[in-house]
Amino acid sequence: MHDIAFAQYYSLKKADPAKYAEKRVLALTARKLVRLVNYLLRTNRLYEPKEVIRQKA
């Protein structure tokens, strides 16, 4: 929701016609996040997003 890469991925997958689309898109986005965290831990790097969506207060 706050990271532009994940927000775009979520929107792209949500647009796909599928049964149980909401649950499917959440599972796919979570899987993407887990793969990212796994990579960051294996390579001992910090996550540096290209752009972050800022919420208006």
Buried (B, 14 or more C-beta within 10 A) or exposed (E): EEBEEBBEBBEEBBEEEEEEEEEBBBEBBEEBEEEBEEEEEEEEEEEEEEEEEEEEE
